[in-house]
């Protein structure tokens, strides 16, 4: 009797990955229809149902399902196939999908067409083996991650695709580390108002830019009490990243706006983050100055799975069995995508609060079958 591993063929897997790389699913601008069609075609070839979802023109998501032999829990498999522009200084065609010395080269070979390929191949192998598991797999191949996920994973959440799932797995490149936490994100904008006048008589006005500078200095000195040892950066952080003021060089600015990137830890909320900033603005206020802060991008909430949960333990045991070593458990750094969990004050639970990210691919370097690092932007074709 064939095992699932017997039904997974390395050459077939490599060819699919190269085919996906050759499809230029660039985001921006966000037209990923060709690549989505390839994903749908590969699923249909394997006898799997497909559903095409396009909330934003050109940004296409592909959904599939696989039912086990018996009823049980539901797991979401999620991955994105959009990629950022290739940039310069490539040693090979970034959209060639070239195979050389055990590597597959191209934009998206690591992040994360390799992960999507692996999930398609694994889903097809499970189907061919007769679905030897209890429960249900919901596969989400999304076409928007690189520019915020609104038309991708957030679209899946809004449409309740996989609603009530018990677990979720995202095949982002992690070098086989298990990512079980994600810091939260809010983008905020502060508006400071003063009074304009000629720069030759500055005492007749109130300089909004000067006031904003004082506020920024105090915000940068904020200390945060919340911490979580799971995270590489174990405390929240606040960064002022953009500022805009002034209409002309010889006019005292009456208005200044600046933007804040606020990274949050489990236990923090939008309200608590806003309150901290409002307190600083109030302390820095003076005659003729007014200020306000608002959230301009809700981002996503922070979360951390219990490392001792059955889901995490089972994943660790499986990785140990397959590769011979236990994975490192950590949080995701520099996240652009929302976790599939949506148990926030803004959203009901549409998906799962047990979300892990894992893939054998490295995020910044390619590696060979035996693990030696080589060039960037490549994926190991592992026999």
Protein Blocks (a to p, Z undefined) as FASTA:
>chain_A
ZZfklmpcfklmmmmmmmmmmpccbccehiaklmmmmmmmmmmmnopacddddfbghiac
dddddddfbdcddddddddfbdcdebehiabdfklopaeehiacdehklmomkmmmmmmm
mmmmmmmnopaaehjddddddfbfknnopmmmmmmmmnogoihiabdcdfbdehhpacfb
dcdddddddddddddddfklmmlmccfklmmmmmmmmmmmpccfbdcfkbmblcdcdddf
bdcedjbfkbccfbdcddddddddehiafklmmmmmmmmmmmmgcehiacddddfbgkia
dddddfkbmklmmmmmmmmmmnopacdddddehiabdcfblcbfkbccfbbfbdcdddfb
dfkbccdfkopacdehiacddZZ
